[in-house]
Amino acid sequence: MARDMDFLYASARVKALETKLLGKADFDKMLDAEGAEEVLKLLADTDYGMDIAEMKNIYDFPKILYSHNKRAYDVIRDSVKNPLVVRFFTLKNDYHNLKVLIKNEILGPDEARNHYLYLGEVELAQLEKLAADDPTALVPDNIKEAYRAAKAVYEITQDAQQIDITLDNALFSDLKNITEKLGEDLIKEYFFAMADLTNIKTMIRLMKIKAEVRDLERALLPGGIIEYDFFVRLFNEPIQNIIDTFTFSPYQKVVDEGLSRFVNTKRLDHFEKLTDDYLINIARRGLYKPFGIEPVFGYLAATENEVNILRMVLVGKINGIPSDMLKEMLRDVYV
């Protein structure tokens, strides 16, 4: 109860903000819209309106999504004593930026496929100082260690994919530490599922390209409840055997539907959708708690999910993807 009281003020703010989250009916209207411009008109009457008014053209939409996500983080940071609940969500952006930084060093900025993200908590200027071996770089020790480990593994292997593997492992190790420090059952369940379902997807992806079991052992992420040996035993088993193995698992629906679709399409996008739905369903339990860390965590997960759905809708509308196809791709909403 004492921990719940620490989040009392934040919970009250979250309960007000939950009423502004977009629901299924809102997204149904967007799917029926003729184009991206009409989607933005619908959004103008929502909490996104203040940012839409400053757009120069339709291709500015990532800025409104960034601003909305950042406001959610800022509101929670201003309302709680423990910064780790926000850090759980922002940390991946810093690790993404490490990937871009190292690949820029190796391949050159014109060759790096990804771009920096601005929702992390380590300034890009400080990361650039780190890359330049500047001792004044204001970068947390865990980020420094991950950067050096990724650089070292690339120097040995000359394989850029090993950069991603090294940094993903460091990210999930840090998330595991954050989860343990927060100590809430809902957050633990969310993180365990995120690690386990990512590892299942990784196993299938490596099986598809006929990788070796040692590749799987390097790529598996820490933090899940499924042991590494379990994945090693399943590796290269027929897909139906893998589906059957998860019959009595909490992940049964994700694995069954996601991998059954994979058999037909050789794609994992439906598995990824089902994974996101599974995670938001865990986070949604925060809706039903009047105060405490759960509604705060749930709201942050909901905002991130909402922004991702909007990005998918807007990109789809800009590229003329049919509404029925978009509808099949969209994730569940929080409210």
Secondary structure, DSSP 8 states (H G I E B T S, - for coil): -HHHHHTHHHHHHHHHHHTTS--HHHHHHHHHSSSHHHHHHHHTTTTTHHHHTT-SSGGGHHHHHHHHHHHHHHHHHTT-S-THHHHHHHHHHHHHHHHHHHHHHHH-TTT--S---SSSSS-HHHHHHHHTT-TT----HHHHHHHHHHHHHHHHH--THHHHHHHHHHHHHHHHHHHHHH--HHHHHHHHHHHHHHHHHHHHHHHHTT--HHHHHHH--SS-SS-HHHHHHHTTS-HHHHHHHTTTSTTHHHHHHHHHHHHHHS--HHHHHHHHHHHHHHHGGGGG-SSSHHHHHHHHHHHHHHHHHHHHHHHHHHTT--HHHHHHH------
